[in-house]
Amino acid sequence: MTQFYDTMYQDGYYYRRENKDGSNGMYDLISNTCGKISAVILSGIILTGQEERWNENSVVACYGLLRIPQRWPERMDSHWSTTKTLFERVINRARNKLFGANLPFRFKGLMTRDPYTNWALAAMLTGQVSLIKLVKIPWYIRTPSFMAWWKFLQTGKGKYLKAYRFLEFLDAGLMWRLGIKDKDYVLWLNACREECIKRKWTGYSH
């Protein structure tokens, strides 16, 4: 999964990557940016002071988007990204899944859980743990396990970690019974959550 981040380029305080539909990573801007930052830091690469400051500023920029919340800043808006109807986007999503098309389907203000997961780890790795307490999770992406994990990051209370472990155990059992295997990006997100837990539990973030 970390090799995925090798093909990205910088655009302001964000990381993007070229793709066929021309959005160039706009839909997954927060996940791409924070995932790249985390992958580089966890790899042990020695960063210059300038690179560390850039990472910190990037995490703050992504924090600003999550607080709104929205997936990308206004300057990246384009005609096709903002005028698609819900019906068109549902059809595009289906065509992407069924036929391997690469069509726009995201709404700017429609969030998913992966940006929050990637951002939380990047915030910890750049010494900005306090920002996590200020970010609210949209109601429509809340699940019991995800919220237990998020509450643990915000409070450090063991009861939330225990709840998260129990709920994840149930989820894993269900996935096994259904014969569903996690994809690479899901494995990456799981690893991000575990790294966050380890750093929160031990008090070591940066």
MODELLER restraints for C-alpha pairs under 7 A, 6 or more apart:
rsr = mdl.restraints
at = mdl.atoms
rsr.add(forms.Gaussian(group=physical.xy_distance, feature=features.Distance(at['CA:1:A'], at['CA:184:A']), mean=6.31, stdev=0.5))
rsr.add(forms.Gaussian(group=physical.xy_distance, feature=features.Distance(at['CA:1:A'], at['CA:185:A']), mean=6.80, stdev=0.5))
rsr.add(forms.Gaussian(group=physical.xy_distance, feature=features.Distance(at['CA:1:A'], at['CA:188:A']), mean=6.81, stdev=0.5))
rsr.add(forms.Gaussian(group=physical.xy_distance, feature=features.Distance(at['CA:2:A'], at['CA:39:A']), mean=6.21, stdev=0.5))
rsr.add(forms.Gaussian(group=physical.xy_distance, feature=features.Distance(at['CA:5:A'], at['CA:36:A']), mean=5.56, stdev=0.5))
rsr.add(forms.Gaussian(group=physical.xy_distance, feature=features.Distance(at['CA:7:A'], at['CA:17:A']), mean=6.37, stdev=0.5))
rsr.add(forms.Gaussian(group=physical.xy_distance, feature=features.Distance(at['CA:8:A'], at['CA:15:A']), mean=6.04, stdev=0.5))
rsr.add(forms.Gaussian(group=physical.xy_distance, feature=features.Distance(at['CA:8:A'], at['CA:16:A']), mean=5.33, stdev=0.5))
rsr.add(forms.Gaussian(group=physical.xy_distance, feature=features.Distance(at['CA:8:A'], at['CA:17:A']), mean=4.51, stdev=0.5))
rsr.add(forms.Gaussian(group=physical.xy_distance, feature=features.Distance(at['CA:9:A'], at['CA:15:A']), mean=5.53, stdev=0.5))
rsr.add(forms.Gaussian(group=physical.xy_distance, feature=features.Distance(at['CA:9:A'], at['CA:16:A']), mean=5.43, stdev=0.5))
rsr.add(forms.Gaussian(group=physical.xy_distance, feature=features.Distance(at['CA:9:A'], at['CA:17:A']), mean=6.10, stdev=0.5))
rsr.add(forms.Gaussian(group=physical.xy_distance, feature=features.Distance(at['CA:10:A'], at['CA:16:A']), mean=6.29, stdev=0.5))
rsr.add(forms.Gaussian(group=physical.xy_distance, feature=features.Distance(at['CA:13:A'], at['CA:57:A']), mean=6.76, stdev=0.5))
rsr.add(forms.Gaussian(group=physical.xy_distance, feature=features.Distance(at['CA:13:A'], at['CA:58:A']), mean=4.76, stdev=0.5))
rsr.add(forms.Gaussian(group=physical.xy_distance, feature=features.Distance(at['CA:13:A'], at['CA:61:A']), mean=6.84, stdev=0.5))
rsr.add(forms.Gaussian(group=physical.xy_distance, feature=features.Distance(at['CA:14:A'], at['CA:29:A']), mean=6.85, stdev=0.5))
rsr.add(forms.Gaussian(group=physical.xy_distance, feature=features.Distance(at['CA:14:A'], at['CA:33:A']), mean=5.36, stdev=0.5))
rsr.add(forms.Gaussian(group=physical.xy_distance, feature=features.Distance(at['CA:14:A'], at['CA:58:A']), mean=6.23, stdev=0.5))
rsr.add(forms.Gaussian(group=physical.xy_distance, feature=features.Distance(at['CA:15:A'], at['CA:29:A']), mean=6.74, stdev=0.5))
rsr.add(forms.Gaussian(group=physical.xy_distance, feature=features.Distance(at['CA:15:A'], at['CA:32:A']), mean=6.05, stdev=0.5))
rsr.add(forms.Gaussian(group=physical.xy_distance, feature=features.Distance(at['CA:15:A'], at['CA:33:A']), mean=4.58, stdev=0.5))
rsr.add(forms.Gaussian(group=physical.xy_distance, feature=features.Distance(at['CA:16:A'], at['CA:24:A']), mean=5.86, stdev=0.5))
rsr.add(forms.Gaussian(group=physical.xy_distance, feature=features.Distance(at['CA:16:A'], at['CA:25:A']), mean=4.92, stdev=0.5))
rsr.add(forms.Gaussian(group=physical.xy_distance, feature=features.Distance(at['CA:16:A'], at['CA:26:A']), mean=6.89, stdev=0.5))
rsr.add(forms.Gaussian(group=physical.xy_distance, feature=features.Distance(at['CA:16:A'], at['CA:29:A']), mean=6.49, stdev=0.5))
rsr.add(forms.Gaussian(group=physical.xy_distance, feature=features.Distance(at['CA:16:A'], at['CA:32:A']), mean=6.73, stdev=0.5))
rsr.add(forms.Gaussian(group=physical.xy_distance, feature=features.Distance(at['CA:17:A'], at['CA:24:A']), mean=5.04, stdev=0.5))
rsr.add(forms.Gaussian(group=physical.xy_distance, feature=features.Distance(at['CA:17:A'], at['CA:25:A']), mean=5.24, stdev=0.5))
rsr.add(forms.Gaussian(group=physical.xy_distance, feature=features.Distance(at['CA:18:A'], at['CA:24:A']), mean=4.29, stdev=0.5))
rsr.add(forms.Gaussian(group=physical.xy_distance, feature=features.Distance(at['CA:18:A'], at['CA:25:A']), mean=6.67, stdev=0.5))
rsr.add(forms.Gaussian(group=physical.xy_distance, feature=features.Distance(at['CA:20:A'], at['CA:102:A']), mean=6.44, stdev=0.5))
rsr.add(forms.Gaussian(group=physical.xy_distance, feature=features.Distance(at['CA:21:A'], at['CA:102:A']), mean=5.91, stdev=0.5))
rsr.add(forms.Gaussian(group=physical.xy_distance, feature=features.Distance(at['CA:21:A'], at['CA:103:A']), mean=5.88, stdev=0.5))
rsr.add(forms.Gaussian(group=physical.xy_distance, feature=features.Distance(at['CA:21:A'], at['CA:104:A']), mean=6.85, stdev=0.5))
rsr.add(forms.Gaussian(group=physical.xy_distance, feature=features.Distance(at['CA:26:A'], at['CA:72:A']), mean=6.21, stdev=0.5))
rsr.add(forms.Gaussian(group=physical.xy_distance, feature=features.Distance(at['CA:27:A'], at['CA:71:A']), mean=6.11, stdev=0.5))
rsr.add(forms.Gaussian(group=physical.xy_distance, feature=features.Distance(at['CA:27:A'], at['CA:72:A']), mean=6.87, stdev=0.5))
rsr.add(forms.Gaussian(group=physical.xy_distance, feature=features.Distance(at['CA:27:A'], at['CA:106:A']), mean=6.37, stdev=0.5))
rsr.add(forms.Gaussian(group=physical.xy_distance, feature=features.Distance(at['CA:28:A'], at['CA:71:A']), mean=6.94, stdev=0.5))
rsr.add(forms.Gaussian(group=physical.xy_distance, feature=features.Distance(at['CA:29:A'], at['CA:71:A']), mean=6.63, stdev=0.5))
rsr.add(forms.Gaussian(group=physical.xy_distance, feature=features.Distance(at['CA:29:A'], at['CA:72:A']), mean=6.29, stdev=0.5))
rsr.add(forms.Gaussian(group=physical.xy_distance, feature=features.Distance(at['CA:30:A'], at['CA:62:A']), mean=5.85, stdev=0.5))
rsr.add(forms.Gaussian(group=physical.xy_distance, feature=features.Distance(at['CA:30:A'], at['CA:71:A']), mean=6.82, stdev=0.5))
rsr.add(forms.Gaussian(group=physical.xy_distance, feature=features.Distance(at['CA:30:A'], at['CA:115:A']), mean=5.41, stdev=0.5))
rsr.add(forms.Gaussian(group=physical.xy_distance, feature=features.Distance(at['CA:30:A'], at['CA:119:A']), mean=6.96, stdev=0.5))
rsr.add(forms.Gaussian(group=physical.xy_distance, feature=features.Distance(at['CA:31:A'], at['CA:114:A']), mean=6.43, stdev=0.5))
rsr.add(forms.Gaussian(group=physical.xy_distance, feature=features.Distance(at['CA:31:A'], at['CA:115:A']), mean=4.60, stdev=0.5))
rsr.add(forms.Gaussian(group=physical.xy_distance, feature=features.Distance(at['CA:31:A'], at['CA:118:A']), mean=5.46, stdev=0.5))
rsr.add(forms.Gaussian(group=physical.xy_distance, feature=features.Distance(at['CA:31:A'], at['CA:119:A']), mean=6.85, stdev=0.5))
rsr.add(forms.Gaussian(group=physical.xy_distance, feature=features.Distance(at['CA:34:A'], at['CA:59:A']), mean=6.87, stdev=0.5))
rsr.add(forms.Gaussian(group=physical.xy_distance, feature=features.Distance(at['CA:34:A'], at['CA:118:A']), mean=5.49, stdev=0.5))
rsr.add(forms.Gaussian(group=physical.xy_distance, feature=features.Distance(at['CA:34:A'], at['CA:119:A']), mean=5.28, stdev=0.5))
rsr.add(forms.Gaussian(group=physical.xy_distance, feature=features.Distance(at['CA:34:A'], at['CA:122:A']), mean=5.42, stdev=0.5))
rsr.add(forms.Gaussian(group=physical.xy_distance, feature=features.Distance(at['CA:35:A'], at['CA:118:A']), mean=5.49, stdev=0.5))
rsr.add(forms.Gaussian(group=physical.xy_distance, feature=features.Distance(at['CA:37:A'], at['CA:55:A']), mean=6.52, stdev=0.5))
rsr.add(forms.Gaussian(group=physical.xy_distance, feature=features.Distance(at['CA:37:A'], at['CA:122:A']), mean=6.33, stdev=0.5))
rsr.add(forms.Gaussian(group=physical.xy_distance, feature=features.Distance(at['CA:38:A'], at['CA:121:A']), mean=6.77, stdev=0.5))
rsr.add(forms.Gaussian(group=physical.xy_distance, feature=features.Distance(at['CA:38:A'], at['CA:122:A']), mean=5.29, stdev=0.5))
rsr.add(forms.Gaussian(group=physical.xy_distance, feature=features.Distance(at['CA:38:A'], at['CA:125:A']), mean=6.89, stdev=0.5))
rsr.add(forms.Gaussian(group=physical.xy_distance, feature=features.Distance(at['CA:56:A'], at['CA:126:A']), mean=5.83, stdev=0.5))
rsr.add(forms.Gaussian(group=physical.xy_distance, feature=features.Distance(at['CA:59:A'], at['CA:119:A']), mean=6.99, stdev=0.5))
rsr.add(forms.Gaussian(group=physical.xy_distance, feature=features.Distance(at['CA:59:A'], at['CA:122:A']), mean=6.70, stdev=0.5))
rsr.add(forms.Gaussian(group=physical.xy_distance, feature=features.Distance(at['CA:59:A'], at['CA:123:A']), mean=6.11, stdev=0.5))
rsr.add(forms.Gaussian(group=physical.xy_distance, feature=features.Distance(at['CA:65:A'], at['CA:71:A']), mean=6.56, stdev=0.5))
rsr.add(forms.Gaussian(group=physical.xy_distance, feature=features.Distance(at['CA:65:A'], at['CA:72:A']), mean=6.80, stdev=0.5))
rsr.add(forms.Gaussian(group=physical.xy_distance, feature=features.Distance(at['CA:66:A'], at['CA:135:A']), mean=6.93, stdev=0.5))
rsr.add(forms.Gaussian(group=physical.xy_distance, feature=features.Distance(at['CA:67:A'], at['CA:135:A']), mean=5.92, stdev=0.5))
rsr.add(forms.Gaussian(group=physical.xy_distance, feature=features.Distance(at['CA:69:A'], at['CA:109:A']), mean=6.22, stdev=0.5))
rsr.add(forms.Gaussian(group=physical.xy_distance, feature=features.Distance(at['CA:70:A'], at['CA:108:A']), mean=5.44, stdev=0.5))
rsr.add(forms.Gaussian(group=physical.xy_distance, feature=features.Distance(at['CA:70:A'], at['CA:109:A']), mean=4.39, stdev=0.5))
rsr.add(forms.Gaussian(group=physical.xy_distance, feature=features.Distance(at['CA:70:A'], at['CA:110:A']), mean=6.96, stdev=0.5))
rsr.add(forms.Gaussian(group=physical.xy_distance, feature=features.Distance(at['CA:70:A'], at['CA:111:A']), mean=6.84, stdev=0.5))
rsr.add(forms.Gaussian(group=physical.xy_distance, feature=features.Distance(at['CA:71:A'], at['CA:108:A']), mean=5.28, stdev=0.5))
rsr.add(forms.Gaussian(group=physical.xy_distance, feature=features.Distance(at['CA:71:A'], at['CA:109:A']), mean=6.29, stdev=0.5))
rsr.add(forms.Gaussian(group=physical.xy_distance, feature=features.Distance(at['CA:71:A'], at['CA:111:A']), mean=6.77, stdev=0.5))
rsr.add(forms.Gaussian(group=physical.xy_distance, feature=features.Distance(at['CA:72:A'], at['CA:108:A']), mean=6.63, stdev=0.5))
rsr.add(forms.Gaussian(group=physical.xy_distance, feature=features.Distance(at['CA:81:A'], at['CA:104:A']), mean=6.90, stdev=0.5))
rsr.add(forms.Gaussian(group=physical.xy_distance, feature=features.Distance(at['CA:89:A'], at['CA:104:A']), mean=6.84, stdev=0.5))
rsr.add(forms.Gaussian(group=physical.xy_distance, feature=features.Distance(at['CA:89:A'], at['CA:105:A']), mean=4.34, stdev=0.5))
rsr.add(forms.Gaussian(group=physical.xy_distance, feature=features.Distance(at['CA:90:A'], at['CA:105:A']), mean=6.79, stdev=0.5))
rsr.add(forms.Gaussian(group=physical.xy_distance, feature=features.Distance(at['CA:92:A'], at['CA:103:A']), mean=5.62, stdev=0.5))
rsr.add(forms.Gaussian(group=physical.xy_distance, feature=features.Distance(at['CA:92:A'], at['CA:104:A']), mean=6.59, stdev=0.5))
rsr.add(forms.Gaussian(group=physical.xy_distance, feature=features.Distance(at['CA:92:A'], at['CA:105:A']), mean=5.82, stdev=0.5))
rsr.add(forms.Gaussian(group=physical.xy_distance, feature=features.Distance(at['CA:93:A'], at['CA:105:A']), mean=5.65, stdev=0.5))
rsr.add(forms.Gaussian(group=physical.xy_distance, feature=features.Distance(at['CA:95:A'], at['CA:101:A']), mean=5.85, stdev=0.5))
rsr.add(forms.Gaussian(group=physical.xy_distance, feature=features.Distance(at['CA:96:A'], at['CA:102:A']), mean=5.65, stdev=0.5))
rsr.add(forms.Gaussian(group=physical.xy_distance, feature=features.Distance(at['CA:96:A'], at['CA:103:A']), mean=6.52, stdev=0.5))
rsr.add(forms.Gaussian(group=physical.xy_distance, feature=features.Distance(at['CA:112:A'], at['CA:141:A']), mean=6.15, stdev=0.5))
rsr.add(forms.Gaussian(group=physical.xy_distance, feature=features.Distance(at['CA:113:A'], at['CA:141:A']), mean=6.38, stdev=0.5))
rsr.add(forms.Gaussian(group=physical.xy_distance, feature=features.Distance(at['CA:114:A'], at['CA:189:A']), mean=6.98, stdev=0.5))
rsr.add(forms.Gaussian(group=physical.xy_distance, feature=features.Distance(at['CA:117:A'], at['CA:189:A']), mean=6.65, stdev=0.5))
rsr.add(forms.Gaussian(group=physical.xy_distance, feature=features.Distance(at['CA:117:A'], at['CA:192:A']), mean=6.78, stdev=0.5))
rsr.add(forms.Gaussian(group=physical.xy_distance, feature=features.Distance(at['CA:117:A'], at['CA:193:A']), mean=6.68, stdev=0.5))
rsr.add(forms.Gaussian(group=physical.xy_distance, feature=features.Distance(at['CA:118:A'], at['CA:192:A']), mean=6.68, stdev=0.5))
rsr.add(forms.Gaussian(group=physical.xy_distance, feature=features.Distance(at['CA:120:A'], at['CA:132:A']), mean=6.64, stdev=0.5))
rsr.add(forms.Gaussian(group=physical.xy_distance, feature=features.Distance(at['CA:121:A'], at['CA:192:A']), mean=6.21, stdev=0.5))
rsr.add(forms.Gaussian(group=physical.xy_distance, feature=features.Distance(at['CA:121:A'], at['CA:196:A']), mean=5.64, stdev=0.5))
rsr.add(forms.Gaussian(group=physical.xy_distance, feature=features.Distance(at['CA:123:A'], at['CA:129:A']), mean=5.63, stdev=0.5))
rsr.add(forms.Gaussian(group=physical.xy_distance, feature=features.Distance(at['CA:124:A'], at['CA:205:A']), mean=4.95, stdev=0.5))
rsr.add(forms.Gaussian(group=physical.xy_distance, feature=features.Distance(at['CA:124:A'], at['CA:206:A']), mean=6.34, stdev=0.5))
rsr.add(forms.Gaussian(group=physical.xy_distance, feature=features.Distance(at['CA:125:A'], at['CA:205:A']), mean=5.54, stdev=0.5))
rsr.add(forms.Gaussian(group=physical.xy_distance, feature=features.Distance(at['CA:125:A'], at['CA:206:A']), mean=4.95, stdev=0.5))
rsr.add(forms.Gaussian(group=physical.xy_distance, feature=features.Distance(at['CA:126:A'], at['CA:206:A']), mean=5.76, stdev=0.5))
rsr.add(forms.Gaussian(group=physical.xy_distance, feature=features.Distance(at['CA:127:A'], at['CA:205:A']), mean=6.10, stdev=0.5))
rsr.add(forms.Gaussian(group=physical.xy_distance, feature=features.Distance(at['CA:127:A'], at['CA:206:A']), mean=4.80, stdev=0.5))
rsr.add(forms.Gaussian(group=physical.xy_distance, feature=features.Distance(at['CA:132:A'], at['CA:154:A']), mean=6.20, stdev=0.5))
rsr.add(forms.Gaussian(group=physical.xy_distance, feature=features.Distance(at['CA:133:A'], at['CA:154:A']), mean=5.06, stdev=0.5))
rsr.add(forms.Gaussian(group=physical.xy_distance, feature=features.Distance(at['CA:145:A'], at['CA:164:A']), mean=5.07, stdev=0.5))
rsr.add(forms.Gaussian(group=physical.xy_distance, feature=features.Distance(at['CA:145:A'], at['CA:167:A']), mean=5.47, stdev=0.5))
rsr.add(forms.Gaussian(group=physical.xy_distance, feature=features.Distance(at['CA:145:A'], at['CA:168:A']), mean=6.43, stdev=0.5))
rsr.add(forms.Gaussian(group=physical.xy_distance, feature=features.Distance(at['CA:148:A'], at['CA:160:A']), mean=5.04, stdev=0.5))
rsr.add(forms.Gaussian(group=physical.xy_distance, feature=features.Distance(at['CA:148:A'], at['CA:161:A']), mean=6.64, stdev=0.5))
rsr.add(forms.Gaussian(group=physical.xy_distance, feature=features.Distance(at['CA:148:A'], at['CA:163:A']), mean=6.18, stdev=0.5))
rsr.add(forms.Gaussian(group=physical.xy_distance, feature=features.Distance(at['CA:148:A'], at['CA:164:A']), mean=5.13, stdev=0.5))
rsr.add(forms.Gaussian(group=physical.xy_distance, feature=features.Distance(at['CA:149:A'], at['CA:160:A']), mean=6.62, stdev=0.5))
rsr.add(forms.Gaussian(group=physical.xy_distance, feature=features.Distance(at['CA:149:A'], at['CA:161:A']), mean=6.35, stdev=0.5))
rsr.add(forms.Gaussian(group=physical.xy_distance, feature=features.Distance(at['CA:149:A'], at['CA:164:A']), mean=5.64, stdev=0.5))
rsr.add(forms.Gaussian(group=physical.xy_distance, feature=features.Distance(at['CA:151:A'], at['CA:160:A']), mean=6.31, stdev=0.5))
rsr.add(forms.Gaussian(group=physical.xy_distance, feature=features.Distance(at['CA:152:A'], at['CA:160:A']), mean=5.17, stdev=0.5))
rsr.add(forms.Gaussian(group=physical.xy_distance, feature=features.Distance(at['CA:152:A'], at['CA:161:A']), mean=5.78, stdev=0.5))
rsr.add(forms.Gaussian(group=physical.xy_distance, feature=features.Distance(at['CA:153:A'], at['CA:200:A']), mean=6.46, stdev=0.5))
rsr.add(forms.Gaussian(group=physical.xy_distance, feature=features.Distance(at['CA:156:A'], at['CA:200:A']), mean=6.69, stdev=0.5))
rsr.add(forms.Gaussian(group=physical.xy_distance, feature=features.Distance(at['CA:156:A'], at['CA:201:A']), mean=6.97, stdev=0.5))
rsr.add(forms.Gaussian(group=physical.xy_distance, feature=features.Distance(at['CA:199:A'], at['CA:205:A']), mean=5.25, stdev=0.5))
